[in-house]
Amino acid sequence: MTDERLFLVLMGPPGAGKGTQAKRLAESEGICQIATGDLLRAAVAADSELGRKAESYMEAGELVPDDLILDLVDQELERPGCEGGAVFDGFPRTLEQARGLEVLLERRGESLDGVLALEVPEEELIRRLSGRRVCKSCGKMYHIRFDPPRQEGRCEECGGELVQRPDDQPETIRNRLSVYREETRPVRDRYEDRAGVTVVDGDRPIDEIAADLRDRAAALAAES
């Protein structure tokens, strides 16, 4: 755990393991994990004012505006557990969000300590993402490599058939990765120009990646 407040951005494409590694990094450093997708779902479930605003966009099939996302992040930083800082998991996704995060932190007298980027070869990302299976009956999730069912093709909970969703097909995944690169490239370029991005090999065992991230986070904290 760090003695000073620590603010990190963890970037990476779908399937890179951001959620898993952000959670472990947050726990090891005594800071909070902030994933905007989780914040949106929680706000909607709580029927908060921000949640109701976000839900109106989501129900219309529209993107939730950046200023609303930033309001959720600002609100989250006030909760217990975030006193020591935060690791932003897959956020910011746009240049506007990146600029807004800088303003938000400056208003608090803080700044980003560093940006960490998990990099995994595209073919490995496709293998990871295309291995997901879901039960047609109860919706339970499995993975043919990391969390396979005891009986191939059958759900352990209800015996239902396991299927692959259309968005987990390799060609769809390639398109998702292409969209991610186009969307986040300007954000990464901005961070590269300002303070640099620390690249971390995400194609290794989970514990090894986690240890590397802890070391990189400690180095960034010492430099700031």
Number of C-alpha atoms within 10 A of each C-alpha: 14 15 9 12 18 28 22 24 21 23 28 23 21 19 19 23 20 21 19 12 23 26 18 19 24 24 13 14 20 20 24 25 24 24 19 20 13 10 17 22 14 13 19 19 12 12 13 12 11 17 19 16 16 22 20 13 13 14 9 8 9 11 10 15 13 17 12 15 21 19 14 19 20 15 12 18 18 10 10 10 15 19 15 19 22 25 26 23 22 21 22 24 18 16 18 14 18 20 13 18 20 14 14 17 15 12 10 10 8 15 18 21 18 23 23 20 21 20 17 19 11 16 11 13 22 20 16 19 19 22 19 21 25 20 21 18 13 14 15 15 16 21 15 15 11 10 12 18 18 9 9 11 18 20 24 15 12 13 14 17 15 22 16 14 12 11 13 19 15 17 13 14 21 16 12 16 18 12 13 15 14 11 14 20 15 15 20 22 13 16 16 13 9 9 12 14 19 17 15 19 15 22 16 11 8 14 11 12 18 21 15 15 24 18 12 18 23 15 13 19 19 11 9 11
